[in-house]
Amino acid sequence: MKLLTVFLNIAMVVFTSFVLLTDGSPKELGHIILALLLLFVPIFNLVIILRNRTDNGWLDFQMKMVVLKEQPKPDELLSKIRILKIVAIICNFVLLGFACYAFVKQYSQHPKESGFILYAVIVFLTPILSLMKFAFYK
């Protein structure tokens, strides 16, 4: 689940970058916000997922943590991680809402391109899997 979530977040950033490079930047405010969300929410998801890899192992490899002189208390660290996960959940819901808005508004106008269906699947599947990752798994 974690590997698939990481892969889809990376794919979404790459595909969105390609779309912005080939089609140009959006002109409407809703589409500008969607483009920014499509770029920054997956990056934020990746930061949170990869930040936790030292706490619970990453792909069954245990990482050695560097012991610092002043380590934060476990309760403080857990509360910071919880806050970041809550922010990530909210951002993924907002991204999903804007993606639905754009899909409903543009579907009939969108030109028939070969990668449109794949991109739409990635755009909808990535926040859903990220939400599941943050809500139900460590």
Protein Blocks (a to p, Z undefined) as FASTA:
>chain_A
ZZmmmmmmmmmmmmmmmmmmmnopafbfklmmmmmmmmmmmmmmmmmmmmmmmmnopehi
acdddddfbdcdfklmmmmmmmmmmmmmmmmmmmmmmmmmmmmmmmmmpccdfklmmmmm
mmmmmmmmmmmmmmmmZZ
